[in-house]
């Protein structure tokens, strides 16, 4: 004859079973965590793997700083208050320098101009003209089709963008951005 357990006994028994399983699992996890395995040695890249990868070039922080400072100096010589931004090949901001007295709007504009220049590997004044044939270009997030952005290239491929904002015209902004790019030559 089988004895029926009370509800309280069934709950207590079930809880004990769950606790035992949990302790066993925790012990296994702890044992695995306590004994780290050696990382496998990196294998040399096979020729087939090299066919499926690319290498890209990027500015160093020192080069980006040099370019930004050259742009700020060029603007200062002409009495202009600007912000300069340098982005990498992927459009990520490397650095931004806001010159003394530059307007608050210039920060975001400089970053967007640099991003736009590197994205299309063209000065933003050139890209302004493209809006006549493709007005929806201006709707691409993060872009700004106003003069003041120039790409930085290596072997004709874009590796960075320099954006300047704050001067009274896009032509001046671009002149100062170009001074930054030329400092890297």
C-alpha positions as CSV (number, residue, x, y, z in Angstrom):
1,X,0.0,0.0,0.0
2,X,1.3,3.4,-1.0
3,X,1.3,6.2,1.5
4,X,0.1,9.6,0.2
5,X,2.3,12.6,1.2
6,X,0.6,15.8,2.4
7,X,0.9,18.9,0.3
8,X,3.3,20.4,2.8
9,X,5.5,17.3,2.5
10,X,5.4,17.3,-1.3
11,X,6.5,21.0,-1.4
12,X,9.3,20.4,1.1
13,X,10.5,17.3,-0.8
14,X,10.4,19.2,-4.2
15,X,12.3,22.1,-2.6
16,X,14.9,19.8,-1.3
17,X,15.4,18.2,-4.7
18,X,15.7,21.6,-6.4
19,X,18.2,22.7,-3.8
20,X,20.3,19.6,-4.4
21,X,20.2,20.1,-8.2
22,X,21.2,23.8,-7.7
23,X,24.1,23.0,-5.4
24,X,25.3,20.4,-7.8
25,X,25.1,22.8,-10.7
26,X,26.8,25.6,-8.7
27,X,29.6,23.2,-7.7
28,X,30.2,22.2,-11.3
29,X,30.2,25.9,-12.4
30,X,32.5,26.8,-9.5
31,X,34.9,24.0,-10.3
32,X,35.0,25.0,-14.0
33,X,35.6,28.7,-13.0
34,X,38.3,27.7,-10.6
35,X,40.4,25.8,-13.1
36,X,40.8,28.1,-16.2
37,X,42.1,26.3,-19.3
38,X,45.0,27.6,-21.2
39,X,44.0,29.7,-24.3
40,X,44.7,28.0,-27.5
41,X,47.7,29.4,-29.4
42,X,46.8,31.7,-32.3
43,X,47.4,29.9,-35.5
44,X,49.0,31.7,-38.4
45,X,46.6,33.1,-40.9
46,X,46.2,30.7,-43.8
47,X,46.3,32.1,-47.4
48,X,42.6,31.4,-47.8
49,X,41.8,33.5,-44.7
50,X,43.8,36.4,-46.0
51,X,41.6,36.4,-49.1
52,X,38.5,37.0,-46.9
53,X,39.9,39.9,-44.8
54,X,40.9,43.5,-45.4
55,X,43.3,45.9,-43.7
56,X,42.5,49.5,-43.3
57,X,44.6,52.5,-42.3
58,X,43.6,55.0,-39.6
59,X,45.1,58.2,-38.2
60,X,46.8,58.1,-34.9
61,X,45.6,60.4,-32.2
62,X,48.8,62.4,-32.6
63,X,48.1,62.9,-36.3
64,X,44.5,63.9,-35.6
65,X,45.7,66.4,-33.0
66,X,48.2,67.8,-35.4
67,X,45.6,68.3,-38.1
68,X,43.1,69.9,-35.7
69,X,45.7,72.3,-34.3
70,X,46.7,73.3,-37.8
71,X,43.1,74.1,-38.7
72,X,42.6,76.1,-35.5
73,X,45.9,78.1,-36.2
74,X,44.8,78.9,-39.7
75,X,41.5,80.2,-38.4
76,X,43.1,82.2,-35.7
77,X,45.4,83.9,-38.2
78,X,42.2,85.2,-39.9
79,X,40.4,86.1,-36.7
80,X,37.9,83.3,-37.0
81,X,36.5,81.2,-34.1
82,X,35.9,77.7,-35.1
83,X,35.5,74.1,-33.9
84,X,37.3,71.3,-35.7
85,X,36.5,67.6,-35.6
86,X,38.5,64.7,-36.9
87,X,36.7,61.3,-37.6
88,X,38.2,58.0,-38.6
89,X,37.5,56.0,-41.7
90,X,34.4,54.6,-40.1
91,X,33.1,58.0,-39.1
92,X,33.9,57.6,-35.4
93,X,35.1,60.8,-33.8
94,X,38.8,60.7,-33.0
95,X,38.8,64.2,-31.4
96,X,37.0,67.5,-31.4
97,X,38.7,70.9,-30.5
98,X,36.5,73.9,-29.9
99,X,38.5,77.1,-30.4
100,X,38.1,80.0,-28.0
101,X,34.8,81.8,-28.6
102,X,33.4,79.2,-31.1
103,X,29.7,79.1,-31.1
104,X,27.8,76.2,-29.5
105,X,26.4,75.0,-32.8
106,X,29.8,74.6,-34.3
107,X,30.6,71.4,-32.4
108,X,27.9,69.2,-33.9
109,X,28.3,70.8,-37.3
110,X,32.0,70.1,-37.4
111,X,31.5,66.4,-36.6
112,X,28.8,66.0,-39.2
113,X,30.9,67.8,-41.9
114,X,33.9,65.5,-41.1
115,X,31.6,62.4,-41.3
116,X,30.1,63.5,-44.6
117,X,33.5,64.2,-46.2
118,X,35.0,60.8,-45.2
119,X,31.7,58.9,-46.1
120,X,31.9,60.2,-49.7
121,X,35.6,60.8,-49.9
122,X,35.0,64.3,-51.2
123,X,35.0,67.8,-49.9
124,X,31.6,68.9,-48.6
125,X,31.5,71.9,-51.0
126,X,31.6,69.4,-53.8
127,X,28.9,67.4,-52.2
128,X,26.6,70.4,-51.9
129,X,26.3,70.4,-55.7
130,X,25.2,66.8,-55.7
131,X,22.1,67.8,-53.7
132,X,20.6,69.4,-56.9
133,X,20.4,65.9,-58.5
134,X,19.8,63.9,-55.3
135,X,18.0,66.1,-52.7
136,X,17.4,63.1,-50.4
137,X,21.1,62.8,-49.6
138,X,20.6,65.5,-47.0
139,X,18.3,63.1,-45.1
140,X,21.0,60.5,-44.4
141,X,21.6,60.6,-40.6
142,X,24.7,62.2,-39.3
143,X,25.5,64.1,-42.5
144,X,25.7,67.8,-43.3
145,X,26.1,69.0,-46.8
146,X,27.7,72.4,-46.1
147,X,31.2,73.5,-46.9
148,X,33.8,72.8,-44.2
149,X,34.6,69.1,-44.5
150,X,37.5,67.5,-46.3
151,X,38.6,63.8,-46.5
152,X,42.1,62.7,-45.6
153,X,43.3,60.0,-47.9
154,X,46.1,57.5,-48.2
155,X,46.6,55.9,-51.6
156,X,43.4,57.6,-52.8
157,X,41.4,55.8,-50.1
158,X,39.7,57.8,-47.3
159,X,41.2,57.2,-43.9
160,X,39.7,60.2,-42.0
161,X,37.6,63.3,-42.3
162,X,38.2,66.8,-41.0
163,X,35.3,69.1,-40.4
164,X,35.3,72.7,-39.4
165,X,32.4,74.9,-38.4
166,X,32.0,78.4,-37.0
167,X,33.5,80.7,-39.7
168,X,31.0,83.0,-41.5
169,X,31.0,80.8,-44.7
170,X,31.4,77.2,-45.7
171,X,34.3,78.3,-48.0
172,X,36.3,79.6,-45.0
173,X,35.4,76.5,-42.9
174,X,36.7,74.3,-45.8
175,X,39.8,76.4,-46.2
176,X,40.7,75.8,-42.5
177,X,39.8,72.1,-42.7
178,X,42.1,71.8,-45.8
179,X,44.9,73.5,-43.7
180,X,44.4,70.6,-41.2
181,X,44.7,68.0,-43.9
182,X,47.7,69.6,-45.5
183,X,49.5,69.5,-42.1
184,X,49.5,65.7,-42.4
185,X,51.3,65.7,-45.8
